[in-house]
């Protein structure tokens, strides 16, 4: 019989890295978009901070929604 090729710990670590990567991508994206309007450094920091919060909320929503389609453990 063929079993999974990775352990549960490896799968959890990979999922955690993907979640962190998604949050960081959204956060940095918000900072880059803010650069289009010639902001002050404080405005860039605020845009990144707000985008990180939005990224965390979006990641939580996506993960919660997709759990319905993942195999039962």
N, C-alpha and C positions, 0 to 999 in steps of 0.2 A: 504494500500500500504506500502511496506517495503522500507525504506530509508537507507542511509549510516549509519553505526554504529559509525563513528567518524566524528568530525567536520572538516571543511577545515583547521582551525588553527592547530588542532592536526595532521592532515595529513602533513601539511607543516613543522611542528616541527620535525616529524619523518623523513621526507625526508632529512631535513637539517642535522639531527644527522647521518643518513646513509651516506651522502656525506662526512661529516667530518671524520667519522670512516673509510671510504674507503681511503681517502687521508692519514690519520695517519697510517693505516695498510701498505700501500705501502711505506711510508716514513721510518717507523721503519724496514721494511723488507730490504730496501736498506742498512741501518746501520748495521743490523745483517749480511748481506752477506759480507759487507766490513770487518767484524771481522775475516773472514777466511784467510786473507792475512797479518795479524799482522800489522795493520795500526797505525799511530800516532793518538792521540786524535783529532787533527785538521782534519785529513783525514776522521775520522768517522763522525765528524760534517758536513764536506763537502758532504759526501755520503748521509747523512740524508737530508740535505738541497736540494740537487739535486733530490733525490727521492721524496721529498714533492712536488717539482715543477712538476715532471713527474706525480705524483699521482693526482695533481690538474688538469693537462691537460687531463689525462685519464678519470677522473671522469666527467669533462665537456663534453668530447666526448661521453661517455657512456650515460649520461643523455640526451644530445641533440639527440642522435640516438634513444633512447627508447621513447622519447616524441611522436614519430610517432605512437607508439602502445598503448599509454595511452588513456583512455576515454576522450572525449572532455568535457571541463568545461563550 
